[in-house]
Amino acid sequence: MKGDDAAVLEQPQTPDGIPDRTPEKRQGTGTQTLLRGLALLECVAEGIGDVKGIAARLGTPRSTTHRMLNSLVAERYLHHVPYKGYLLGPKLIQLGMRALEHRPLVAMARPHIEALARLTGDTVHLGVLEDGEVFYLDKVPGTRGLEMRSRVGLAMPVASTGLGKSLMLGLPPDRWPDLYERARAFAAKVPDRPPLAPWPEFRRRLADYAGQGWSFDLEENEIGIRCVGAPVRDVRNQVAAAVSVASAVPFMPEDRMRELGPAVRDCADAISKELGWRPE
């Protein structure tokens, strides 16, 4: 069957078998096609790079999936590597960089987190709360040559990260249990994910963090990695973001974490002032 014929069959039809091209139907078909294309891009972003796997995830015929992939490659949203599959293309990278540029928080915070990375020699992160998760906006690698799973664009449960716990300090305490349970459920699905502390202990720690102005991640997000986080506040004195310093356990004994707390908080406060915050 030719491509045009297949396209006609996929369109909504009237009872007489004639493709329904009313404005409402055309709009509905266009919306479905757009959403299907976006879902395809998310599949590739998650590492599903073969036609068979993408078709299975989307529930679309392989021929339809292949046509969509070809169109996205032609427009440079995807890149095809023979015998390896499909990868995100240069246009998405360009759009991602523009998206970051449109968030002034990143530009304002960058000099401060770079200075903190130079001061500590460790990796520094900047993140915000989105849909109940911490979303990593920026990352400055340290000088110790360590690799960790964090990356710009990654989303993680807030209750299992230093960044996330600092973001939780800006939320009403009655929201803490739900975020804790979400992180606990996430950890249970990943074999190598460290378990969270029992809820009473976790709640007590959060209360302590609120009092001192910074938070700890004691390998709850990644085995062998600890971090110290602090909240960033805006002109309304609300928590708008968080920063953290992360490193391997040998470089992060608990006494050093306590020493780093004020430095991380100072960095967060400097970014807060850029956002119009003033200490009470």
Disulfide bonds with the S-S distance in Angstrom:
none
